[in-house]
Amino acid sequence: MPLVPPYIESLQPYKAGKPIAEVQRELGLQKVVKLASNENPLGSSPLAIEQLRHEMTHLHYYPNGGYDLRGVLAEKFNLKIENVITGSGSEGIISNIIRTFLCDEDEVLTTEGAFIGFQVLARSRGVAYRTVPYRKWHYDLPALAEQINEHTKIIYLANPNNPTGTIFSKQEFDAFYKRVPERVLIILDEAYFEYARDNPIYPDSMHYRYDNVITLRTFSKIYGLAGVRIGYGFAHENLISNLHKVKLPFEPSSLAQAAGIGALRDKEFLHRSLEVNSRGLAFLTNSLRELELDVVPSEANFVMVTREREEDAMTMYNELLKLGVIIRPLKAFGLPNCVRITIGTDEENRFLLDGLKKVLSKTLV
Ligand SMILES: Cc1ncc(COP(=O)(O)O)c(C=O)c1O
């Protein structure tokens, strides 16, 4: 038996969007705009930072495992604290779900080209990872239901989905849910929920709770706290209590918890972020289409652009990089002819567009 299991040996590690400093150093550029990782272009919630500063005088104490933030979330969403978990980003919670519930013979089921963070975490467990193709860049929920078998243990659905930005409706989810056996756990990843929640067809999972669904959300996106690693989940208390057995005892850190508590009070930052995003999303979607690019209609803080060939997508990525704009090629997701662009500030969106016009005129001649 080899020291490293074959499924780890062959695993491609999670590769995050390129950092700004790295591009500045490598290409000798002063101005670099990062539109690669769906971060908040306005920075972090000021109330989160204030709470974080306050917490800095208590760092000699161990954290309390997210207890305070769980209490705040339970109150906000009218749940018991036993229904709430917090963790090091929603990915931290996904990792705990995988460790808690999966046995060797179990299978994971999701869409092709799913969020890369989930793909890597699921594959690292060495169980069968099965997918069904998108239908017009949407989850094909009927096809997913069709694929459930006696080994299926976890179904992963991101709504809005990363990287397509599309959503499924409440009606679609209800029809799907009826076909899922109770022994199958559905992860409903709502990392981008705030961007979609005002859409009347969006199934805000807090409005209904099922015993085999765990909802995951994060402070990384709309609250601009990706760097502190704080996310949360809601589920039946039985699921949550088992997750608590497996989670690292002190996770999340006191700073992360404090930032989350501050962020939840920051209505002003939330609204400003939504406003900048919806303006930028409309502007970029229209402008990219004027350049005759295929843009998938998005309900999140990014858009996916589909190109004819992998080569077109990579040229677009590489040439924009030289001009100081970092976008995300999606080959690692399993979508080699696609790129994903995060919505920036008005100024960043224009900078991207100017760059793109140069790139397209250069590559078309
Ligand atoms: C669908 C989805 N889920 C989860 C995450 C990770 O969130 P967190 O920073 O809370 O781990 C992301 C981040 O890009 C995402 O797109």
The ligand as an SDF file (V2000), in Angstrom:
LIG
                    3D

 16 16  0  0  0  0  0  0  0  0999 V2000
  -20.1870   28.5860   -4.4970 C   0  0  0  0  0  0  0  0  0  0  0  0
  -19.1390   28.9320   -3.4920 C   0  0  0  0  0  0  0  0  0  0  0  0
  -19.1580   28.3410   -2.2990 N   0  0  0  0  0  0  0  0  0  0  0  0
  -18.2390   28.6110   -1.3670 C   0  0  0  0  0  0  0  0  0  0  0  0
  -17.2390   29.5160   -1.6140 C   0  0  0  0  0  0  0  0  0  0  0  0
  -16.1750   29.7160   -0.5810 C   0  0  0  0  0  0  0  0  0  0  0  0
  -16.5800   30.5920    0.3630 O   0  0  0  0  0  0  0  0  0  0  0  0
  -15.7330   30.7890    1.6800 P   0  0  0  0  0  0  0  0  0  0  0  0
  -14.7980   31.9110    1.4290 O   0  0  0  0  0  0  0  0  0  0  0  0
  -16.7720   31.1060    2.7080 O   0  0  0  0  0  0  0  0  0  0  0  0
  -15.0400   29.5110    2.0010 O   0  0  0  0  0  0  0  0  0  0  0  0
  -17.1650   30.1730   -2.8200 C   0  0  0  0  0  0  0  0  0  0  0  0
  -16.0670   31.1060   -3.1020 C   0  0  0  0  0  0  0  0  0  0  0  0
  -15.7310   31.4410   -4.1830 O   0  0  0  0  0  0  0  0  0  0  0  0
  -18.1390   29.8600   -3.7860 C   0  0  0  0  0  0  0  0  0  0  0  0
  -18.1010   30.4290   -4.9940 O   0  0  0  0  0  0  0  0  0  0  0  0
  1  2  1  0
  2  3  1  0
  2 15  2  0
  3  4  2  0
  4  5  1  0
  5  6  1  0
  5 12  2  0
  6  7  1  0
  7  8  1  0
  8  9  2  0
  8 10  1  0
  8 11  1  0
 12 13  1  0
 12 15  1  0
 13 14  2  0
 15 16  1  0
M  END
$$$$
